[in-house]
Amino acid sequence: MSKKAASPSDKIKGQLRSSGLRARKSLGQNFLVDDDVRDSIIIAAELSISDTIIEVGPGLGVLTEELIKKAGNVIAIEKDDQLYIKLRDKFNKYRNFQIVNSDILELNLDDLVKNNHDYKVVANIPYYITSPILHLFIQAQFKPSLMVVMMQREVAEAVTASQGKMSYISVSMQVYSRPEVICRVPASSFYPRPKVDSAIVKFNMLPEPAVSVDEITQFLKVVQCCFAAPRKQLRNSLALGLKLDTPVAKEILDSAGIDYQRRAETLSLREWQALYMRIMARG
């Protein structure tokens, strides 16, 4: 009787076992085992030999190997000490590969890319730090030209939400990019299998921010304040977030041409810009 072929998950388990490794829940490690999903990421990234790629959380290198083949330079950021050693040894023969043993959120990103300002981010990132990682890249001095990122399906839906279903992450990401869901990814595409489905999101970075304001960081702080109580009417959430009297908040909204009874999720980027300008004009 012929021996049953090992499943992709079994192969990953075997690799971990033979290296004395295990998936660490504390680091959000869910390793991609589906080659079709990997290929979808690669296609979405539109790779060329002139590209520099930053990959966050390369894991066992399933995606890394394809990136090395198709891009000119690959910089992998791996926090797990043991995985770092495994990947360093596995890919040390490739001159276009560099691996950094660090937490991406503790790195000086601008120093990392100072010689490669034109770079792309391609990654299956740890889900528990998705938002901080996305904001790290979009707010960096040297921003990527493109990002293709695997994330939880509900987060993917949030970042790509249209007016009426917006959240802080929707606004902040759409100020800098045009995000689109490439495809949904079932939980069975990973080992260990996560409790939720995922999605590949492509962030087409904008040459200029989608809002014309003097201080983007301050603009986003205003947006974030208004989402502090997202189910409240805008006059109440604005008053709460900016510590204003409710009548003052209503007056600001009126001057911006925004109905005070609306909620933050219903505002368009243009309306956020108008609101910010009125707040700044008030001083």
N, C-alpha and C positions, 0 to 999 in steps of 0.2 A: 504494500500500500504506500502510495506516494505521501511524502510529508507535506502537511498543510503549510502554505506560504505564510510567513509572519505578516501581520497587519502593520500599517505605519505606526500605530501606537506601540505595538510590541517592539518594533525596531528602536523607537526612542527609549522605551524602558530598558531595552538591552544595552543601548549606548550609555545610559545613566548608570546602570548596574556595573558594567564592565569598567567604568571609570571611578566607581565608588561615589557616585553623585546621586542626588535626589532633587526633585522639584521643591523649591523652598516657597512655601505659601507666604511667608513674611515679605518676600520680594516680588510677589505677584507673578511667579513663574508658571506660565502655561505655554508649552512648546508647540509650535506649529508642526503638524504632521501631514498636512494636505498639500501635495505638490501643485494641484490646480490653483489653490488659493495663493500659494507662493508665486506662481506664474502670473496671476492677475495683478499682484503687487508690482512685479517687475515690469509688466506692460504699462501699467498706469504711471510708473515713474519716468517713462520715456528716456531711458538711459542711453548715454553715448560715451565714447572713450574719453571725452573731454570733461566728463562730470566728476566732481568730488561729492561723495556721499557720506552723510553721517547716519549711522545706524545705532539706535539706542536699544539696549537689551538684546544683543544678538543671540543669546541662549546657546543652543548647540550648533549654530551656524548654518541652519537650513537655508535661510534667506541670504546670509552673508556670502555663501559660496557662489550664488548666482550674481550677486552684486559685484564680486571680485572679477568675474568673467566678463561683465558687460560695462563696467565703469572704469574710469581712469585712476581713481583714488578712492579708497574706502577707509573711513575712520569709524571703528566700532567702539562704543562706550559700554563697558560691562562692569557692574558693581560687584557681582559674585566673584570672590577670589579664585575659587576652584574652576569656574567656567572661564574666567580670564586666562588661566594657565592652559586649559584644554584648547581654547581657541588660538591662543598665541602659538602653541606647538603645532596645531593642525594647519594653520595658514602661514607659518613663518617663511615658507618658500616663495610666497607671492610678494613681489616688490611694491605692489600698489595697495598693500594692506597694512593698516596700523591699528593697534588696539590699545585702549586706555582703560586702566583699572580704576574706576571712579564712579561715584554717584553723579549723574548728569546734572542734578540740581545744585551740586557743590562745585562744579567746574566753572572756570571763567570762559564762557563760550566765545567771547570776542577774541581772546587769546588763541583759542583752539582753531579758529577759522581765519586768523589774521592774514595768512598767506593764501587762503582760498575763499575769498569773499563770495564767489559765485558757487554755491553748494546746494545740494538737495538733502532733505531728510526723508529716509525710507526706513520704516521700523514697525515692529510689533511691540509696542511699548507696554510697560507694566500698567495695568488698568487703574490701579489705585492712585497713581500720580499723573493721570492723563492730562488734566487741566493745567497743573503746574508746568508740565513739559511743553504743552502747546503754547502757553503764555511766555515761557522762557524764549522760545524761538521767534515768536511774532514781535516781541518787544526788544529783541537783541539789537545792538547797533548794526551788526551785519546780519540781515535776515536771509533765510533760504529763498531760492528762486521757486521752489516747489516742495511740497510735503505730501507724502503718501503714508498714511498711518492707520494701523489696525487699532480699533477701540471697541468698547462695548456698544452694542446696537443702540441703546437708549441715549448714550452720549453722542453718537453719530447723528441721531435724529435731532438732538438739541443743537449741535453746532450748525446744522444745515437748515434749521427751522426758518420758516418764512414769517412775515409780519402777522401777528395774531397769536403766535406760539413762541415768541422770542424769549430768551433768558439772557443772563449776563454773558454766558459763554458764546451764545449766538451772536450778540452784538460785537463783542470783543474780537471774535474770529472773523466776522464779516466786514469789520472795519479794514482789515489787512488782506483779506483773501476772498475768493469765491469757492467755498467748500462744496463738494458734491460726493454723494455716496456712489462708489464704484460697484460694490456688490455686498450682499449680506453673507455672513459666514456662520455656519452652524457650530454649536459647541463641540460637535464630534470632530472638528478639524484640529483640535488641540489635545495635548496630553500634559498634565491631567485635564480632564474635561471640565471647563468652567460651568458655573450654574446659569450663565446667560449666553445668548448668541452675540455675535460680534458683527462688525462691518468694516470694510476698507473705505477710508475717506481720503479724497484727493483735495488738497488745498492749493488752488491756483493763486499764487501770491500777486497782489496788485502792485503796479509800479508806484502808485501813490495811495495814501489812505483814502477810504471811501467818504470820509468826512473832512471838511476843510475847517480845521480849528487850530488855534495857536499852540495848544498844549495837549497832545493826545493822552498822555498819562493822566492829566487832570480831568479830561473829558471822560475817560473810562472810570475814574473814581466817582464822578457824578452818576454815571449809569449804574455802577455797582450799588451806590447808596439807594437808588430808586428801586432796585430789586431786593433790598433788605426785607421788604414786606410785600412780595409780589402780588398777593391776593387783595391788597388794599387798593382803594382808589388812589390815583396819582397824587392828588393833593395831600393825602395822608402819608403815602410812602415817601414823597419828596420832603414833607415836613419832618418825618421821622429820620430819614437818612441824612438830611443836611441840618437837622436841629433848628428848624424854622417854625414860626407860628403858622398854623394852618391857613389863616387868611393871607399871609404873605406868600405861602406856597401856591395858593389859588391864583393870586395876582400874577405871579411869575408865569404860571401855565397859561393864563388868559393872554398875557402879552406875547407868548410864543404861539398863540393860536391853537392851543391844545385843550380839549375838553377835560376839565379836572376830574370827571367821573371815570375816565378811562383807566386802564391798568397798564403797568410798564410793558407787559408782553405785547401790547398792541401798537407800540410806537415803531415807526420806520426809522432808518438811519438819518434821514433828512430831518425828521421831527426831533430826534435826540440832539442833532446839531443845533437846531433852533432853540431848544430848551437850554442847552449848555450856554449858548451865546447870551440868552436873556439872564441867566444866573451870573455870568461873568460881568455883564453890563451893570448889574445891580451892585456888584462889588462886595 
